[in-house]
Amino acid sequence: MWSIKPNQKKQMLLVPNVLNYQMPATLIKGKYPGKTVVITAGLHSGEYPGIPATIHVAKTIDPHQVHGTILFIHCVNTSSF
């Protein structure tokens, strides 16, 4: 689905088939194998603090120290934001 190798971090726009807008996201694939976790923010309008928090955390995480994959969706409901 996404072309990313271990030890990489990639910013992208997710475009779900059922929605007509894009969601900014960061995908981090760790150096070590493991499970996948998805962290979302901005699901409901007015939930602003989570958006800059996910952006900040995604920037600070070092893929070399991660086991598995982390997908940060910075703002799910971009139309309300």
C-alpha positions as CSV (number, residue, x, y, z in Angstrom):
1,M,0.0,0.0,0.0
2,W,2.7,2.5,1.0
3,S,6.2,2.3,-0.3
4,I,8.4,2.8,2.8
5,K,11.4,0.9,4.0
6,P,12.6,0.3,7.6
7,N,14.2,3.3,9.3
8,Q,12.1,5.8,7.2
9,K,9.6,8.5,7.9
10,K,7.3,9.7,5.2
11,Q,4.8,12.6,5.1
12,M,1.8,12.0,2.9
13,L,-1.8,12.8,2.2
14,L,-4.3,10.0,2.7
15,V,-7.4,10.1,0.5
16,P,-10.0,7.5,1.6
17,N,-12.3,6.3,-1.1
18,V,-15.4,7.3,0.8
19,L,-14.3,10.8,1.5
20,N,-13.7,13.7,-0.9
21,Y,-10.8,15.3,1.0
22,Q,-7.3,14.6,2.0
23,M,-5.9,13.9,5.5
24,P,-2.3,14.9,6.3
25,A,-0.4,12.0,7.8
26,T,3.1,10.8,8.8
27,L,4.1,7.2,8.4
28,I,7.1,5.9,10.4
29,K,8.5,2.5,9.8
30,G,10.8,1.4,12.5
31,K,14.2,-0.2,12.3
32,Y,12.8,-3.3,14.0
33,P,9.7,-5.4,13.1
34,G,6.6,-5.2,15.2
35,K,3.0,-4.2,15.3
36,T,1.3,-1.2,13.8
37,V,-0.4,1.6,15.7
38,V,-2.5,4.4,14.3
39,I,-2.8,7.7,16.1
40,T,-5.4,10.2,15.0
41,A,-6.2,13.8,15.9
42,G,-8.9,16.3,14.8
43,L,-11.7,13.8,14.5
44,H,-14.4,16.2,15.8
45,S,-14.4,19.9,15.0
46,G,-13.1,21.9,17.9
47,E,-10.6,19.3,19.0
48,Y,-7.6,21.4,18.1
49,P,-4.9,20.5,20.7
50,G,-4.3,17.0,19.3
51,I,-3.4,18.3,15.8
52,P,-0.2,20.2,16.8
53,A,0.6,17.4,19.3
54,T,0.5,14.7,16.6
55,I,2.6,16.9,14.3
56,H,5.2,17.5,17.0
57,V,5.4,13.9,18.2
58,A,5.7,12.6,14.6
59,K,8.6,15.0,14.0
60,T,10.5,14.0,17.1
61,I,10.3,10.2,16.8
62,D,13.4,8.6,15.5
63,P,12.6,5.6,13.2
64,H,15.9,3.9,14.3
65,Q,14.4,3.5,17.8
66,V,10.9,2.2,16.7
67,H,9.7,-1.4,16.8
68,G,6.9,-1.7,14.2
69,T,5.1,1.0,12.3
70,I,3.4,4.2,13.5
71,L,0.8,6.0,11.4
72,F,-0.1,9.6,12.6
73,I,-3.2,11.1,11.0
74,H,-2.8,14.7,11.9
75,C,-6.3,15.9,11.1
76,V,-9.0,13.4,10.2
77,N,-11.8,15.9,9.8
78,T,-10.1,18.5,7.7
79,S,-13.4,19.9,6.4
80,S,-14.5,20.9,10.0
81,F,-11.0,22.1,10.9
